[in-house]
Amino acid sequence: MENSEENKLLKFPCLFPIKVIGNAREGLLDDIHDCVLSLTPGFERESLESRLSSNGNYQAVTVRITAESQEHLDNVYIALRRVTGVKFIL
């Protein structure tokens, strides 16, 4: 898909949910919050939704950001991949 087609799918700014799945550990929510806050000023920790897997090994975190552009969204994804313990980003 061409970049111009992608831009037609999303109109910026827009509210965009990102699901982050990582190893369950103390501090994961704080690290995700700090990561997103560095790229999205005003992002509030209280907006994060978190759930542990049935065995408690993994934690799924839903992050809802106001994406200002495709570049902004891409930068958030790239930064989240660097958070210790993150396995998947959807």
C-alpha positions in Angstrom: 0.0 0.0 0.0 1.3 3.4 -0.9 1.8 6.0 1.8 -0.8 8.3 0.1 -3.4 5.4 0.5 -2.4 5.0 4.2 -3.0 8.7 4.8 -6.5 8.4 3.4 -7.3 5.6 6.0 -6.5 7.8 9.0 -7.3 11.4 9.4 -5.0 13.1 11.9 -5.2 14.0 14.6 -7.1 10.9 15.8 -7.5 8.8 18.8 -5.5 5.6 18.2 -5.4 2.5 20.4 -2.1 0.5 20.7 -2.0 -2.9 22.4 1.4 -3.7 24.0 2.1 -7.2 25.3 5.1 -7.8 27.5 6.5 -9.9 30.2 4.6 -9.2 33.4 7.0 -7.2 35.7 6.9 -4.5 38.2 7.4 -1.2 36.5 6.1 -2.1 33.0 3.2 0.3 33.2 5.5 3.1 34.4 8.0 2.4 31.6 5.3 2.4 28.9 3.8 5.6 30.3 7.2 7.3 30.3 7.9 6.1 26.8 4.6 7.4 25.4 4.8 10.6 27.4 8.2 11.5 25.9 6.5 11.6 22.5 3.0 12.6 23.4 3.0 15.5 25.9 0.2 15.4 28.4 -0.3 11.6 28.1 -1.8 10.5 31.4 -0.9 7.2 33.1 -4.5 6.8 34.2 -5.5 6.2 30.6 -3.5 3.0 30.4 -5.6 -0.2 30.7 -3.8 -3.3 31.8 -4.6 -7.0 32.2 -2.5 -10.0 33.2 -2.5 -13.3 31.3 -4.2 -16.2 33.0 -0.9 -17.6 34.2 0.4 -14.1 35.2 3.4 -14.4 32.9 2.4 -11.6 30.4 0.7 -8.3 30.7 -1.4 -6.7 28.0 -1.5 -2.9 28.1 -3.8 -0.8 26.0 -2.4 2.7 25.2 -4.7 5.3 23.6 -3.0 8.2 22.2 -4.0 11.2 20.1 -1.8 10.5 17.0 -0.9 13.8 15.4 0.5 12.2 12.2 1.7 8.9 10.7 5.2 9.9 11.6 4.2 10.5 15.2 2.4 7.1 15.3 5.4 5.3 13.8 7.7 7.0 16.4 5.6 5.8 19.3 5.7 2.2 17.9 9.4 2.3 17.5 9.9 3.7 21.0 7.6 1.1 22.6 9.6 -1.7 21.0 12.6 -0.5 23.0 10.8 -0.9 26.4 12.3 -3.8 28.4 10.2 -6.9 28.2 7.9 -5.8 25.4 7.1 -8.8 23.1 4.4 -7.6 20.7 2.8 -4.3 19.7 -0.5 -4.4 17.9 
